[in-house]
Amino acid sequence: MTKAQPIEIQRTTKETNITLELRLEGERTIQVDTGIGFFDHMLETLAFWGGWDLKLVCEGDLNVDAHHTVEDVALCLGQAFSQAREGREEIERFGWALVPLDEALSQVAVDLSGRPFTVFQADFGVEHVGGFETSLTGHFFRSFTTEARLNLHVRSLNGHDAHHMIETMFKGLALAVRQALTPRPGGVASTKGAV
């Protein structure tokens, strides 16, 4: 079986300059540099648990804040994900995960329906983890969902350490998407015959 070529995305605006390569069935070759250490950690976590190859460099206007960097990276990653899954019709389509990390527990569910919608429920209790604004967590998932064209529900069920809480969400997304992409014989997973 021939290994799929990575999807390449280049996006340059007045706020960010992003170069991204994504392969969904990879060997976990991961190189991420956004200038935000905690965000890099979360993206590496997502790629590792998703089984992806991911190369990502973002030069953003961090002198303003992290908002544009997080948003634009999410949009590019979602776009790459959407392109990488094109032509995959016979898949499980639905995926879900319950992910614990010490005191934290998150529930994540996805439907690769082609209809973007996000439900995000969490209260982190702090404004920052390192140089990352916790309020950007939900914004990342909503931006990713829009371009990835999937339905995503993320709920924090327990936790008081924001690092742990956010990490369980990124791991949950990876595991849920991985499950949803599992090949499924017998046609498209829809009573309509099309997603």
HELIX and SHEET records of a PDB file:
HELIX    1   1 GLY A   37  GLY A   50  1                                  14    
HELIX    2   2 HIS A   67  ALA A   84  1                                  18    
HELIX    3   3 LEU A  136  ALA A  148  1                                  13    
HELIX    4   4 ALA A  162  ALA A  180  1                                  19    
SHEET    1   A 4 ILE A   7  THR A  12  0                                        
SHEET    2   A 4 THR A  16  ARG A  23 -1                                        
SHEET    3   A 4 ASP A  53  GLY A  60 -1                                        
SHEET    4   A 4 ILE A  30  ASP A  33  1                                        
SHEET    1   B 4 PHE A  94  LEU A 101  0                                        
SHEET    2   B 4 ALA A 104  ASP A 111 -1                                        
SHEET    3   B 4 ASN A 151  ASN A 158 -1                                        
SHEET    4   B 4 PHE A 117  GLN A 121  1                                        
SHEET    1   C 2 HIS A 128  VAL A 129  0                                        
SHEET    2   C 2 PHE A 132  GLU A 133 -1                                        
END                                                                             
